Amino acid sequence: MELHFTKMHGCGNDFVIIDNRNKQVQLNEDEIKLLCDRHYGIGCDQLVVISENNKDNVSTYALFWNSDGSVSATCGNATRCIASILFKETGKETLNIETPNGLIECRKKNSELISVNIGQPRIAWNEIPLSMEVSTLKLPIEGDPTGTNFGNPHCTFFVDDLSKIDVQNKGPTVENNVLFPEKTNVQFVKILDRTHIKLKVWERGSGITLASGSSSCAAVDAGIRRELLDNRVKVELDGGVVEVEKKVTGMWLTGPTKHVFSGIYNLIRN
C-alpha cells in the first residue's frame, strides 16, 4: 500500500502527516510504530492523519499518535503544521481543525508564524486525571510539580538549573508515576524572568523532544497559576522558540513551521 506523506516540524518537534481526506487508510499500532521509527521507518515524534470533516466551517479532522503507537488527544505543534498545509491550499488566514480534544482555531500571523488556540486548561485532579484527590498546584511528588491537562496530562517542575536535570532518567520515572493512571508529559522549567522561560520536555509515548506545543502551554499556565509568570511568555526550547499567551478565549501557541520533505512510503502488509 502506498502512503503519501509530508514530513514537517515545529521547532524540531517533527511529524509525519498523512492526508486521508480522499482515502480510507486504516493503520494498526505496529504500522504506526514502524512509520515513526527513525531507523526502519520515516521517523518522527508523532504521526498525524487528517481526514475530511463534514461539519460547517470545519473541513478537516486530525488524529495523533505518539511514536510508541499510543493515541494522543492533541498536539499543538502538529496542529500548527496541519494549519500551514491548509492555509497554503485555501489561501485563508483563519480556519478551524477538529481534534479528539475539540475544535482548534488557527490563525496565520505572517509567512513564518502560525498561532493555534489549544483551549482552556483543566486543573481539577480528576480532569488531569490523577489517581487520588490532591492539590494540582503542588503535587505530592518530590520537587512539588504542578499538574495540568491540555488534552493530555502534564506535570511541570520549576528548577534552578536545567543542566542538572537528567531528563532521560527522570522523565520516564515521572511519566509512569502511580499518581498518573494515564501517564503524563513532563516539563522542566527554568524561569529567566516573568516573560521568558527555558524548557526541556519528556513527552509521554515519545520521550525527549526538541519542542512541544502543549507542554509549552502547560508550563506557562503552571507558572501563571503559581504567580511566577505573566500572561504572555517567550518559551525557549532545545529546537527553537515559541510564544504562549493566555487569553480569555484560551491558551494561544505561536511559532514557526517547516516543511521538510514529502514522499511515498510503500507499506507492505502480510
Secondary structure, 3 states (H helix, E strand, C coil): CEEEEEEEEECCEEEEEEECCCCCCCCCHHHHHHHHCCCCCCCCCEEEEEEECCCCCCCEEEEEEECCCCEECCCHHHHHHHHHHHHHHHCCCEEEEEECCEEEEEEECCCCEEEEECCCCECCCCCCCCCCCCCCCCCCCCCCCEEEECCCEEEEEECCCHHHCCHHHHHHHHHCCCCCCCCCEEEEEEEEECCEEEEEEEECCCEEECCCHHHHHHHHHHHHHCCCCCCEEEEEECCEEEEEEEECCEEEEEEECEEEEEEEEECCCC
